[in-house]
């Protein structure tokens, strides 16, 4: 029976196997029939997806080609056996990622000894005996491994077995050489918190808004420059008193499965390093460039990767070159010659977060924010650390837990966009962004950014006064005194609106703030007791003299009553306050804090700040002599603009606003450095004869040609329209209509993809060019 059953089972198994074989054969034939039917575009799309690989393949190919050159030069006989030249068809194969490589290896024949001889013979400076770092040399080995993955030829097993001990010994050798100063170091030195603040000050004072915002954002995110480079409008949103950022991908997570949220905070006490203010100013000043399909915050329309980070690196170094004695300043902050690099910002912010306080944030939160690996087990079980990240975010914002106001709230509005003044401010500052990317959820963050601009408006005007043609002059609400005055009334640092509590504040910090209140009460109590001790005798004496004057009867009871009344008058309120404080402290220590940390009452609120009377001086004239004036105008001393004013470089829409509204927020400095308001009337009202010689040339050549064309298109709308009646909708509608009319006269301007980033002066030059060409054509 057993054998019979076994035979049946074997028979059925063979039958099932045969059936499966028939099925597989039919399936294969079906696939073969379907393949030729796929469209070429679909096949190309599939190949692109299946061949997607790491971003550093171009670098790997460059390193491999350097190894190829070494073999061709040093071992020409071996080169014929190991190397083959790529055909144009092979180089064009997207699956191989050859990039600019012209040759490849027969990897199955490549011996490890050849690469070892190459690595051991590499010198940074052979005469001085200076070698490259181990990391630099190791990347050649990485390049061979990665390039072999995309080759039809596989490396022999012996390659890896022989390379492992060699690399270990090479690392030890170079470590020894490094101690003798025989290894070149290319790593970036950490940029400490003090240097970071100094760089921000330099960026603001020199008008480099892009450098400022990129630097502040990189510090707060503890990011690589390439991470900031790729941030788009869908990567950040408001969350209470913070703005949350999250990358799409990172260096070691190309799928983006493990990227984490990063909570960032404002620093109302130091505008130079305030992220909300920096982002608000940048997005406001350059909002016109976002009227495009690309949703990246820092990249240009081309969307080329690393383009923004490369521009930042160059601009940062250019800024340092323009600062006097900047090299000495870097040395003061322990930056070695040749070791200043934007990557040092990431190192510095990580160091500051972990060592800047005796109460540092949790290490897992630091690692997750920096996108550093913690190992598989820790990443699985410690992945969610939002509370620790909020604490870390406050520390990176420059708020120290040991100091007062660590739990300070950001400037925010007491109302939302239903308020007409807030809505107008949003349109004026971020109208283009709201129109193009409003569905991405950035509105809440933009409200916080706008509130920071309003809160720091006096500081912004001070920077305008310190530098001619400062980009802050192009912030629209600074040039609308009435709107700014209304917005100031709506900005607060107290819990209100969408910001109701401070996050990221540990209980120990809250307790410390309450202890500060107790110390303040005790100090007040001590001063009152001291005053009472000094004045009690005189008070009793006066009371006794008054009593004696009345009826001459002075008793011990009367004296005691007078002393008690005087003491109670001073002590009772303080005792009551101390009892209340004792109850709060008991609640905090015993269970939890009874209320959130408040804000220092002595901190000036934005709503209490005064505008400074710009309206009364809107169309004033300025008295000085123009040193460049012609002989006939040397005596003239009345001008429409201040002596240090220069015609700003602006995009066309911002220039149109200045043409109609002027620059009421313009300011200058007197001899002692004190800020003086110096508003400039609407540029269309400037008189040719009332402009200094240099300003007149810039006005006539770089502004009037395009602006007068546009003004003629909407002359009826502008005529008799007071500047106070001009809002964002008016500026936008008249701009669109005017530009449309100009494009009819100059069709060359209709290609918005080409003209989108043109400045006002560019349009003026193009007008002159077109007129010249038309004149020649007529002849």
C-alpha positions as CSV (number, residue, x, y, z in Angstrom):
1,X,0.0,0.0,0.0
2,X,2.8,2.3,0.9
3,X,4.5,1.8,-2.4
4,X,1.2,2.1,-4.3
5,X,0.4,5.4,-2.6
6,X,3.9,6.6,-3.2
7,X,3.6,5.8,-6.9
8,X,0.3,7.7,-7.1
9,X,1.8,10.7,-5.4
10,X,4.8,10.6,-7.7
11,X,2.6,10.3,-10.7
12,X,0.5,13.3,-9.7
13,X,3.6,15.3,-8.8
14,X,5.0,14.7,-12.3
15,X,1.7,15.7,-13.8
16,X,1.5,18.9,-11.8
17,X,5.1,19.6,-12.8
18,X,4.3,19.0,-16.4
19,X,1.3,21.3,-16.1
20,X,3.4,24.0,-14.5
21,X,5.9,23.6,-17.3
22,X,3.2,24.0,-19.9
23,X,1.9,27.1,-18.0
24,X,5.4,28.6,-17.7
25,X,6.0,28.0,-21.4
26,X,2.7,29.7,-22.3
27,X,3.5,32.6,-20.0
28,X,6.9,33.1,-21.5
29,X,5.5,33.1,-25.0
30,X,2.8,35.6,-23.9
31,X,5.5,37.9,-22.5
32,X,7.5,37.6,-25.7
33,X,4.5,38.5,-27.7
34,X,3.8,41.6,-25.5
35,X,7.3,43.0,-25.4
36,X,7.4,44.3,-29.0
37,X,4.1,46.0,-28.5
38,X,5.4,48.4,-25.8
39,X,5.8,52.0,-26.9
40,X,9.4,53.3,-27.2
41,X,8.6,56.1,-24.7
42,X,7.3,53.5,-22.2
43,X,10.3,51.3,-22.6
44,X,12.6,54.3,-22.0
45,X,10.7,55.3,-18.9
46,X,11.0,51.7,-17.5
47,X,14.7,51.7,-18.2
48,X,15.2,55.0,-16.5
49,X,13.4,53.7,-13.4
50,X,15.3,50.4,-13.2
51,X,18.6,52.1,-13.8
52,X,18.1,54.8,-11.1
53,X,21.2,54.8,-8.8
54,X,23.2,56.9,-6.4
55,X,23.9,60.6,-7.2
56,X,27.7,60.2,-6.9
57,X,28.1,58.0,-10.0
58,X,29.7,60.8,-11.9
59,X,32.4,61.2,-9.2
60,X,32.9,57.4,-9.2
61,X,33.4,57.4,-13.0
62,X,35.9,60.3,-12.7
63,X,37.9,58.4,-10.1
64,X,37.9,55.3,-12.2
65,X,39.2,57.2,-15.2
66,X,42.0,58.5,-13.2
67,X,42.9,54.9,-12.3
68,X,42.7,54.1,-16.0
69,X,45.2,56.8,-16.9
70,X,47.5,55.5,-14.2
71,X,47.5,52.0,-15.7
72,X,47.9,53.3,-19.3
73,X,50.9,55.4,-18.2
74,X,52.7,53.0,-15.8
75,X,51.7,49.6,-17.2
76,X,50.9,49.9,-20.9
77,X,51.2,46.2,-21.6
78,X,48.7,45.4,-18.8
79,X,46.4,48.1,-20.1
80,X,45.6,46.2,-23.3
81,X,44.5,43.2,-21.2
82,X,42.5,45.1,-18.5
83,X,41.0,48.1,-20.3
84,X,38.7,48.5,-23.3
85,X,37.4,51.6,-25.1
86,X,33.7,52.3,-25.0
87,X,31.7,52.6,-28.2
88,X,29.3,55.5,-28.6
89,X,26.4,53.0,-28.2
90,X,27.8,51.8,-24.9
91,X,28.4,55.3,-23.6
92,X,24.8,56.2,-24.4
93,X,23.4,53.2,-22.5
94,X,21.5,54.7,-19.6
95,X,21.7,51.5,-17.6
96,X,25.5,51.7,-17.3
97,X,25.8,55.4,-16.1
98,X,29.1,56.0,-17.9
99,X,28.6,59.8,-17.9
100,X,31.9,61.2,-19.4
101,X,33.9,58.0,-19.0
102,X,35.5,56.8,-22.3
103,X,37.0,53.5,-21.1
104,X,36.0,50.7,-18.7
105,X,37.6,47.6,-17.2
106,X,37.3,43.9,-17.7
107,X,36.6,43.7,-14.0
108,X,36.9,39.9,-13.9
109,X,40.6,40.3,-14.8
110,X,41.4,43.2,-12.4
111,X,43.9,42.2,-9.7
112,X,43.8,44.0,-6.4
113,X,47.6,44.6,-6.5
114,X,47.2,47.1,-9.4
115,X,44.8,49.3,-7.4
116,X,47.0,48.9,-4.3
117,X,50.0,50.2,-6.3
118,X,47.9,53.1,-7.5
119,X,46.8,54.1,-4.0
120,X,50.2,53.8,-2.5
121,X,51.7,56.0,-5.1
122,X,49.3,58.9,-4.7
123,X,50.9,62.1,-3.3
124,X,49.4,65.5,-2.6
125,X,52.9,67.0,-2.7
126,X,55.6,64.5,-3.3
127,X,58.5,66.9,-2.8
128,X,57.3,67.7,0.7
129,X,56.2,64.1,1.4
130,X,52.5,65.2,1.9
131,X,49.9,62.4,1.2
132,X,46.2,62.4,0.8
133,X,43.8,61.5,3.6
134,X,42.6,57.9,3.9
135,X,39.0,58.9,3.1
136,X,40.2,60.5,-0.2
137,X,42.0,57.3,-1.2
138,X,39.3,54.9,0.0
139,X,36.9,56.5,-2.4
140,X,38.9,55.0,-5.4
141,X,38.2,51.6,-3.9
142,X,34.5,52.5,-3.5
143,X,34.5,53.7,-7.2
144,X,35.7,50.3,-8.4
145,X,33.1,48.4,-6.4
146,X,30.2,50.7,-7.6
147,X,31.3,50.8,-11.2
148,X,31.6,47.0,-11.3
149,X,27.9,46.8,-10.2
150,X,27.0,48.3,-13.6
151,X,29.4,46.4,-15.7
152,X,28.7,43.1,-17.5
153,X,32.0,41.8,-15.9
154,X,32.1,40.9,-12.2
155,X,35.1,41.4,-9.9
156,X,36.9,38.2,-8.8
157,X,36.4,37.1,-5.2
158,X,40.1,37.5,-4.5
159,X,39.8,41.2,-5.0
160,X,37.8,41.9,-1.9
161,X,39.8,39.4,0.2
162,X,43.1,41.1,-0.7
163,X,41.8,44.7,-0.4
164,X,40.4,44.4,3.2
165,X,43.8,44.0,5.0
166,X,45.5,46.4,2.7
167,X,43.0,49.2,3.5
168,X,43.3,48.5,7.2
169,X,47.1,48.9,7.0
170,X,46.8,52.0,4.7
171,X,44.5,53.7,7.3
172,X,47.1,53.0,10.1
173,X,50.0,54.2,7.9
174,X,48.2,57.5,7.2
175,X,47.2,58.0,10.8
176,X,50.9,57.8,11.7
177,X,51.8,60.2,8.9
178,X,49.1,62.6,10.1
179,X,50.7,62.8,13.5
180,X,53.9,64.0,11.8
181,X,52.0,66.5,9.7
182,X,52.5,64.5,6.5
183,X,48.8,64.2,5.5
184,X,46.8,66.9,3.9
185,X,43.6,67.7,5.6
186,X,40.6,68.9,3.6
187,X,37.9,68.6,6.3
188,X,35.9,71.7,7.2
189,X,36.4,73.2,10.7
190,X,33.2,73.5,12.8
191,X,31.7,77.0,12.7
192,X,30.9,77.8,16.3
193,X,27.9,79.8,17.5
194,X,29.8,83.0,17.8
195,X,31.2,82.9,14.3
196,X,27.7,81.9,13.0
197,X,26.3,85.0,14.5
198,X,29.1,87.1,13.1
199,X,28.5,85.7,9.6
200,X,24.8,86.5,9.9
201,X,25.6,90.1,10.9
202,X,28.0,90.5,7.9
203,X,25.4,89.0,5.5
204,X,22.7,91.5,6.7
205,X,24.9,94.5,6.8
206,X,26.2,93.9,3.2
207,X,22.7,93.2,1.9
208,X,23.3,89.5,1.0
209,X,19.8,88.2,1.9
210,X,20.3,84.9,0.1
211,X,23.5,84.1,2.1
212,X,21.7,85.2,5.3
213,X,18.6,83.0,4.9
214,X,20.5,79.9,3.6
215,X,23.0,80.2,6.5
216,X,20.3,80.5,9.2
217,X,18.3,77.7,7.7
218,X,21.3,75.4,7.4
219,X,22.2,76.0,11.0
220,X,18.7,75.4,12.4
221,X,18.2,72.2,10.4
222,X,21.8,71.0,11.1
223,X,21.7,70.3,7.4
224,X,24.1,69.6,4.6
225,X,24.0,72.4,2.0
226,X,22.5,70.0,-0.5
227,X,19.6,69.4,1.9
228,X,18.7,73.1,2.0
229,X,19.3,73.3,-1.8
230,X,16.4,70.9,-2.4
231,X,13.8,72.4,0.0
232,X,10.5,73.2,-1.8
233,X,7.2,74.8,-0.6
234,X,5.8,71.5,0.2
235,X,8.6,70.7,2.7
236,X,7.6,73.1,5.5
237,X,4.4,74.1,7.4
238,X,3.4,75.8,10.6
239,X,2.8,73.9,13.8
240,X,1.7,76.2,16.7
241,X,4.8,78.2,17.7
242,X,7.2,76.4,15.3
243,X,7.6,75.8,11.6
244,X,8.3,72.1,10.7
245,X,10.6,71.1,7.9
246,X,10.9,67.6,6.4
247,X,13.2,66.6,3.4
248,X,12.0,64.5,0.6
249,X,15.2,62.4,0.7
250,X,18.6,62.6,2.2
251,X,22.1,61.4,1.4
252,X,21.7,57.9,2.8
253,X,18.0,57.5,2.3
254,X,17.2,58.0,-1.4
255,X,13.7,56.6,-0.9
256,X,12.9,59.1,1.7
257,X,11.4,56.5,4.0
258,X,13.2,57.6,7.2
259,X,13.4,61.4,6.9
260,X,12.3,63.1,10.1
261,X,10.4,66.3,10.9
262,X,12.5,69.2,12.3
263,X,10.8,71.8,14.4
264,X,12.3,75.3,14.0
265,X,11.7,78.4,16.1
266,X,12.0,82.1,16.0
267,X,14.3,84.2,18.1
268,X,12.6,87.6,18.7
269,X,15.5,88.7,20.9
270,X,18.1,88.5,18.1
271,X,16.8,89.4,14.6
272,X,20.2,88.6,13.0
273,X,19.7,84.9,13.7
274,X,15.9,84.8,13.6
275,X,14.9,82.1,11.1
276,X,11.3,83.4,10.7
277,X,12.5,86.9,9.9
278,X,15.2,85.7,7.5
279,X,12.8,83.5,5.6
280,X,10.1,86.1,5.6
281,X,12.4,88.8,4.2
282,X,13.8,86.5,1.5
283,X,10.4,85.2,0.3
284,X,9.0,88.7,0.3
285,X,11.9,90.4,-1.5
286,X,12.2,87.7,-4.2
287,X,8.6,86.6,-4.4
288,X,8.4,87.5,-8.1
289,X,10.9,84.8,-9.0
290,X,8.5,82.1,-7.7
291,X,5.9,82.8,-10.4
292,X,7.1,79.7,-12.3
293,X,6.6,75.9,-12.4
294,X,9.6,75.1,-10.2
295,X,8.5,74.9,-6.5
296,X,12.0,75.0,-5.1
297,X,12.7,77.8,-2.6
298,X,16.3,78.4,-3.5
299,X,17.0,76.8,-6.9
300,X,16.6,78.6,-10.2
301,X,14.0,77.6,-12.9
302,X,16.4,75.0,-14.3
303,X,16.0,72.9,-11.1
304,X,19.6,71.7,-11.4
305,X,20.6,69.8,-8.3
306,X,23.2,71.5,-6.0
307,X,22.9,74.8,-8.0
308,X,21.6,76.7,-5.0
309,X,24.2,75.2,-2.6
310,X,27.0,75.9,-5.0
311,X,25.8,79.5,-5.3
312,X,25.7,79.8,-1.5
313,X,29.2,78.5,-1.1
314,X,30.5,81.0,-3.7
315,X,28.5,83.9,-2.3
316,X,29.7,83.1,1.3
317,X,33.3,83.1,0.3
318,X,32.9,86.3,-1.8
319,X,31.3,87.9,1.3
320,X,34.3,87.0,3.4
321,X,36.7,88.4,0.8
322,X,34.8,91.8,0.9
323,X,35.0,92.0,4.7
324,X,38.1,93.7,6.0
325,X,40.3,91.5,8.3
326,X,37.8,88.6,7.9
327,X,40.8,86.2,7.8
328,X,41.9,87.4,11.3
329,X,38.3,87.1,12.5
330,X,38.1,83.4,11.3
331,X,41.4,82.7,13.2
332,X,39.9,84.1,16.4
333,X,37.2,81.4,16.1
334,X,39.7,78.7,15.5
335,X,39.2,78.3,11.7
336,X,42.4,77.1,10.1
337,X,43.5,78.5,6.7
338,X,41.8,76.6,3.9
339,X,39.4,74.9,6.3
340,X,36.4,77.3,6.1
341,X,33.6,75.6,4.2
342,X,29.8,75.7,4.4
343,X,29.8,72.1,5.7
344,X,31.3,73.5,8.9
345,X,27.9,75.1,9.6
346,X,26.5,71.6,10.1
347,X,29.3,70.6,12.3
348,X,29.1,73.7,14.3
349,X,25.3,73.5,14.9
350,X,25.6,69.9,16.0
351,X,28.4,70.8,18.4
352,X,26.5,73.7,19.8
353,X,23.4,71.6,20.4
354,X,25.3,69.0,22.4
355,X,27.8,71.2,24.2
356,X,26.4,74.7,24.3
357,X,24.4,73.9,27.5
358,X,24.7,71.8,30.6
359,X,21.2,70.6,29.8
360,X,21.7,69.4,26.1
361,X,18.8,68.0,24.1
362,X,18.5,64.2,23.8
363,X,21.3,62.6,21.7
364,X,18.7,60.6,19.6
365,X,17.0,63.8,18.7
366,X,20.3,65.4,17.6
367,X,21.2,62.4,15.5
368,X,17.8,62.2,13.8
369,X,17.8,66.0,13.1
370,X,21.2,65.7,11.5
371,X,20.0,62.5,9.6
372,X,22.9,60.6,11.1
373,X,22.5,56.8,11.5
374,X,22.0,55.4,15.0
375,X,22.1,51.7,14.0
376,X,19.1,49.5,13.0
377,X,17.9,48.7,16.5
378,X,18.0,52.3,17.8
379,X,16.4,53.7,14.6
380,X,13.5,51.3,15.0
381,X,12.8,51.9,18.7
382,X,14.0,55.6,19.1
383,X,12.6,56.9,15.8
384,X,9.8,59.1,17.3
385,X,11.4,61.9,19.3
386,X,9.2,65.0,18.5
387,X,9.4,66.3,22.1
388,X,13.2,66.2,22.1
389,X,13.3,67.7,18.6
390,X,11.2,70.8,19.8
391,X,13.7,71.3,22.6
392,X,16.6,71.0,20.2
393,X,14.9,73.4,17.8
394,X,14.8,76.1,20.5
395,X,18.5,75.6,21.4
396,X,19.5,75.9,17.7
397,X,17.5,79.1,17.4
398,X,19.9,80.7,19.9
399,X,17.6,80.4,23.0
400,X,19.6,79.0,25.9
401,X,17.8,77.0,28.6
402,X,19.8,78.6,31.4
403,X,18.7,82.1,30.4
404,X,15.3,83.9,30.8
405,X,12.7,83.7,28.0
406,X,13.8,80.3,26.7
407,X,10.0,79.7,26.2
408,X,9.4,82.9,24.4
409,X,6.7,82.7,21.7
410,X,7.3,84.0,18.2
411,X,5.7,87.2,17.0
412,X,2.3,86.2,15.8
413,X,-1.1,87.8,14.9
414,X,-4.0,87.9,17.3
415,X,-6.3,87.3,14.2
416,X,-6.2,85.4,11.0
417,X,-6.5,86.2,7.3
418,X,-10.2,87.1,7.8
419,X,-8.8,90.4,9.1
420,X,-8.5,92.8,6.1
421,X,-5.2,94.3,7.2
422,X,-3.5,90.9,7.6
423,X,-4.9,89.7,4.3
424,X,-3.6,92.9,2.6
425,X,-0.2,92.4,4.2
426,X,-0.1,88.7,3.0
427,X,-0.9,89.7,-0.5
428,X,1.6,92.5,-0.6
429,X,4.5,90.4,0.8
430,X,3.6,86.9,-0.5
431,X,1.0,87.4,-3.1
432,X,2.8,85.4,-5.8
433,X,3.6,82.5,-3.5
434,X,0.0,82.3,-2.2
435,X,-1.3,82.2,-5.8
436,X,1.1,79.5,-7.0
437,X,1.7,77.4,-3.9
438,X,-1.2,78.2,-1.5
439,X,-2.4,74.6,-1.7
440,X,0.8,73.3,-0.3
441,X,-0.1,74.4,3.3
442,X,2.4,77.2,3.6
443,X,-0.1,79.9,4.6
444,X,0.4,79.3,8.4
445,X,4.2,79.6,8.1
446,X,3.9,82.8,6.0
447,X,1.6,84.4,8.6
448,X,4.4,83.8,11.2
449,X,7.0,85.2,8.8
450,X,4.9,88.3,8.2
451,X,4.4,88.8,11.9
452,X,8.2,88.7,12.4
453,X,8.7,91.3,9.7
454,X,6.1,93.6,11.4
455,X,7.6,93.0,14.9
456,X,11.2,93.8,13.7
457,X,10.2,96.7,11.4
458,X,12.4,99.2,13.3
459,X,15.4,96.9,13.1
460,X,14.8,96.5,9.4
461,X,14.7,100.3,8.9
462,X,18.0,100.6,10.8
463,X,19.6,98.2,8.4
464,X,18.2,100.2,5.5
465,X,19.8,103.3,6.9
466,X,23.2,101.7,7.3
467,X,23.6,100.6,3.6
468,X,22.6,102.3,0.4
469,X,20.2,100.3,-1.8
470,X,19.6,97.7,0.9
471,X,17.3,94.9,-0.3
472,X,15.1,95.4,2.8
473,X,13.9,98.6,1.1
474,X,11.9,96.4,-1.2
475,X,9.7,94.9,1.6
476,X,6.3,96.3,0.6
477,X,4.7,96.8,4.0
478,X,7.7,99.0,5.2
479,X,6.7,101.4,2.4
480,X,3.0,101.6,3.5
481,X,3.0,103.4,6.9
482,X,-0.8,103.1,7.5
483,X,-0.9,99.4,6.8
484,X,2.2,98.8,9.0
485,X,0.6,100.8,11.8
486,X,-2.5,98.6,11.7
487,X,-0.5,95.4,11.6
488,X,1.6,96.5,14.6
489,X,-1.6,96.5,16.6
490,X,-2.3,92.9,15.8
491,X,1.2,91.4,16.6
492,X,1.9,90.0,20.0
493,X,4.3,87.7,21.9
494,X,1.5,86.5,24.3
495,X,-0.6,83.4,23.7
496,X,-3.3,84.3,21.1
497,X,-4.7,83.3,17.8
498,X,-3.1,80.1,16.4
499,X,-0.2,80.3,18.9
500,X,-1.5,79.4,22.3
501,X,1.4,77.8,24.1
502,X,5.1,77.4,24.1
503,X,6.4,73.9,23.0
504,X,9.9,72.5,23.5
505,X,10.3,73.9,27.1
506,X,11.3,71.2,29.7
507,X,9.9,71.2,33.1
508,X,13.3,72.1,34.6
509,X,13.3,75.3,32.5
510,X,9.8,76.2,33.6
511,X,10.7,75.7,37.2
512,X,13.8,77.9,36.8
513,X,11.6,80.7,35.5
514,X,9.3,80.4,38.5
515,X,12.3,80.6,40.8
516,X,13.4,83.8,39.0
517,X,9.9,85.2,39.9
518,X,10.4,84.2,43.5
519,X,13.8,85.8,43.6
520,X,12.3,89.0,42.1
521,X,9.6,89.0,44.8
522,X,12.2,88.4,47.6
523,X,14.3,91.3,46.2
524,X,11.3,93.6,46.2
525,X,10.4,92.5,49.7
526,X,13.9,93.1,51.0
527,X,13.9,96.6,49.5
528,X,10.6,97.4,51.0
529,X,11.8,96.2,54.5
530,X,14.9,98.3,54.1
531,X,12.8,101.3,53.2
532,X,10.5,100.6,56.2
533,X,13.5,100.4,58.5
534,X,14.8,103.7,57.4
535,X,11.4,105.5,57.5
536,X,9.5,103.9,60.3
537,X,10.8,106.2,63.0
538,X,9.8,109.3,61.1
539,X,6.4,107.9,60.2
540,X,5.6,107.2,63.9
541,X,7.0,110.5,65.0
542,X,4.7,112.3,62.5
543,X,1.7,110.3,63.7
544,X,2.4,111.2,67.3
545,X,2.8,114.9,66.6
546,X,-0.6,114.8,64.7
547,X,-2.2,113.1,67.7
548,X,-0.7,115.5,70.2
549,X,-2.0,118.4,68.2
550,X,-5.5,117.1,68.3
551,X,-5.9,116.3,72.1
552,X,-2.5,115.6,73.6
553,X,-3.3,112.0,74.6
554,X,-0.6,109.5,73.2
555,X,-1.0,106.0,74.4
556,X,1.0,102.8,73.8
557,X,-1.9,101.3,72.0
558,X,-1.9,104.2,69.6
559,X,1.8,103.8,68.8
560,X,1.4,100.1,68.2
561,X,-1.5,100.7,65.8
562,X,0.5,103.2,63.8
563,X,3.4,100.8,63.5
564,X,1.1,97.9,62.4
565,X,-0.6,100.0,59.9
566,X,2.6,101.2,58.3
567,X,4.0,97.6,58.2
568,X,0.8,96.1,56.8
569,X,0.6,98.7,54.1
570,X,3.9,97.5,52.6
571,X,3.9,93.8,53.5
572,X,0.4,92.7,52.7
573,X,0.6,92.8,48.9
574,X,4.0,91.1,48.9
575,X,2.8,88.4,51.2
576,X,-0.1,87.7,49.0
577,X,2.1,87.5,45.9
578,X,4.5,85.1,47.7
579,X,1.7,82.9,48.8
580,X,0.5,82.6,45.2
581,X,4.0,81.9,44.0
582,X,4.4,79.2,46.7
583,X,1.3,77.5,45.4
584,X,2.5,77.5,41.8
585,X,5.9,76.1,42.8
586,X,4.3,73.4,44.9
587,X,2.1,72.4,41.9
588,X,5.1,72.4,39.6
589,X,7.3,70.2,41.8
590,X,4.6,67.9,43.0
591,X,2.9,67.1,39.7
592,X,3.1,69.4,36.7
593,X,3.3,73.0,35.8
594,X,0.0,74.8,36.5
595,X,0.6,77.1,33.5
596,X,2.9,77.5,30.5
597,X,6.0,79.6,30.7
598,X,5.2,83.3,30.1
599,X,7.1,86.0,28.4
600,X,9.1,88.7,30.2
601,X,6.7,91.6,30.8
602,X,9.6,94.0,30.2
603,X,9.9,92.8,26.6
604,X,8.6,95.5,24.3
605,X,5.5,94.5,22.4
606,X,5.3,95.3,18.8
607,X,2.0,97.1,19.2
608,X,3.5,99.7,21.5
609,X,6.1,100.8,19.0
610,X,5.6,104.1,17.3
611,X,6.0,104.6,13.6
612,X,8.0,107.8,13.7
613,X,5.8,110.1,11.6
614,X,6.8,109.1,8.1
615,X,3.5,110.3,6.7
616,X,4.2,113.9,7.6
617,X,7.5,113.8,5.7
618,X,6.5,111.7,2.7
619,X,7.3,114.3,0.0
620,X,9.9,116.3,1.7
621,X,13.0,117.6,0.0
622,X,16.7,117.3,1.1
623,X,19.3,120.0,1.4
624,X,22.8,119.3,0.4
625,X,25.2,120.1,-2.5
626,X,25.8,117.6,-5.2
627,X,29.6,117.1,-5.6
628,X,29.1,115.7,-9.2
629,X,26.9,118.6,-10.3
630,X,27.7,120.6,-13.4
631,X,29.0,124.1,-12.9
632,X,25.6,125.7,-13.4
633,X,24.0,123.5,-10.6
634,X,26.8,123.8,-8.0
635,X,24.7,126.3,-6.1
636,X,21.6,124.1,-6.0
637,X,20.8,122.5,-2.6
638,X,17.2,121.2,-2.8
639,X,16.8,117.6,-4.0
640,X,14.0,115.0,-4.2
641,X,16.2,112.2,-2.7
642,X,18.6,112.0,0.2
643,X,22.4,112.3,-0.5
644,X,23.1,108.6,-0.1
645,X,20.2,107.3,-2.0
646,X,20.8,105.0,-5.1
647,X,18.3,103.8,-7.6
648,X,17.5,100.2,-6.4
649,X,18.0,97.1,-8.5
650,X,14.6,95.5,-8.6
651,X,12.4,93.0,-10.5
652,X,9.8,94.6,-12.6
653,X,6.8,94.2,-10.3
654,X,8.7,95.5,-7.3
655,X,9.9,98.4,-9.4
656,X,6.3,99.1,-10.4
657,X,5.3,99.3,-6.7
658,X,8.2,101.7,-6.1
659,X,7.2,103.7,-9.1
660,X,3.7,104.2,-7.7
661,X,4.4,104.2,-4.0
662,X,8.0,105.3,-3.5
663,X,10.1,104.2,-0.5
664,X,8.6,105.7,2.7
665,X,10.7,103.4,4.8
666,X,14.1,104.6,3.4
667,X,16.4,105.8,6.1
668,X,19.9,107.1,6.6
669,X,22.4,107.8,9.4
670,X,23.8,111.0,10.8
671,X,27.4,111.5,11.8
672,X,26.9,109.7,15.1
673,X,25.4,106.6,13.5
674,X,21.8,107.5,14.6
675,X,19.0,106.4,12.3
676,X,17.2,109.2,10.5
677,X,14.0,108.7,8.4
678,X,14.6,109.7,4.8
679,X,11.5,108.7,2.8
680,X,11.5,108.9,-1.0
681,X,8.4,110.0,-2.9
682,X,6.8,107.8,-5.6
683,X,9.5,107.5,-8.3
684,X,7.1,108.7,-11.0
685,X,6.9,112.0,-9.2
686,X,10.7,112.6,-9.2
687,X,11.6,115.7,-11.2
688,X,14.5,115.6,-13.6
689,X,15.9,118.8,-12.4
690,X,15.7,117.9,-8.7
691,X,17.8,114.8,-8.9
692,X,21.6,114.7,-8.3
693,X,23.7,114.0,-11.4
694,X,24.4,110.3,-10.8
695,X,20.8,109.5,-9.7
696,X,19.5,111.4,-12.7
697,X,21.5,109.2,-15.1
698,X,20.3,106.0,-13.5
699,X,16.7,107.3,-13.4
700,X,16.7,108.3,-17.0
701,X,18.5,105.3,-18.4
702,X,17.5,102.4,-16.1
703,X,14.0,103.2,-14.9
704,X,12.1,105.7,-17.0
705,X,12.0,103.9,-20.4
706,X,10.0,100.9,-19.2
707,X,8.1,102.6,-16.3
708,X,6.8,105.4,-18.5
709,X,5.6,102.9,-21.1
710,X,3.8,101.0,-18.4
711,X,2.3,104.1,-16.8
712,X,0.9,105.3,-20.1
713,X,-1.0,102.0,-20.4
714,X,-2.9,102.6,-17.1
715,X,-2.8,106.4,-16.9
716,X,-6.5,106.7,-16.2
717,X,-6.3,104.2,-13.3
718,X,-3.4,106.0,-11.7
719,X,-4.5,109.6,-12.2
720,X,-5.9,111.1,-9.0
721,X,-5.4,107.9,-7.1
722,X,-3.8,108.8,-3.8
723,X,-1.0,106.6,-2.6
724,X,-3.0,105.6,0.5
725,X,-5.6,104.1,-1.7
726,X,-3.1,101.7,-3.4
727,X,-3.1,98.1,-2.1
728,X,-1.8,94.8,-3.5
729,X,-4.8,94.2,-5.7
730,X,-4.3,97.7,-7.3
731,X,-0.6,97.1,-7.8
732,X,-1.2,93.7,-9.3
733,X,-4.1,94.6,-11.6
734,X,-2.4,97.7,-13.0
735,X,0.9,95.8,-13.4
736,X,-0.7,93.0,-15.4
737,X,-2.6,95.5,-17.6
738,X,0.4,97.7,-18.1
739,X,2.7,94.8,-18.9
740,X,0.2,93.4,-21.4
741,X,0.1,96.7,-23.2
742,X,3.9,96.9,-23.3
743,X,4.2,93.4,-24.7
744,X,1.9,94.5,-27.6
745,X,4.4,97.2,-28.5
746,X,7.4,95.0,-27.7
747,X,6.5,91.4,-28.5
748,X,10.1,90.5,-27.5
749,X,8.9,90.8,-23.8
750,X,6.0,88.3,-24.1
751,X,8.3,85.3,-23.6
752,X,7.9,85.2,-19.8
753,X,10.1,82.2,-19.4
754,X,12.9,84.3,-20.7
755,X,12.1,87.7,-19.1
756,X,10.8,86.4,-15.8
757,X,14.0,87.2,-13.9
758,X,14.9,90.5,-15.7
759,X,15.5,93.5,-13.6
760,X,14.0,97.0,-14.4
761,X,17.3,98.1,-15.9
762,X,17.4,95.0,-18.2
763,X,14.0,96.0,-19.7
764,X,15.3,99.5,-20.3
765,X,18.4,98.3,-22.1
766,X,16.3,95.9,-24.2
767,X,14.0,98.8,-25.2
768,X,16.9,100.8,-26.4
769,X,18.2,97.8,-28.3
770,X,14.9,97.2,-30.0
771,X,14.4,100.8,-30.9
772,X,17.9,100.9,-32.5
773,X,17.1,97.7,-34.5
774,X,13.8,99.1,-35.7
775,X,15.4,102.3,-36.7
776,X,18.0,100.5,-38.8
777,X,15.3,98.3,-40.4
778,X,13.4,101.4,-41.5
779,X,16.5,102.8,-43.2
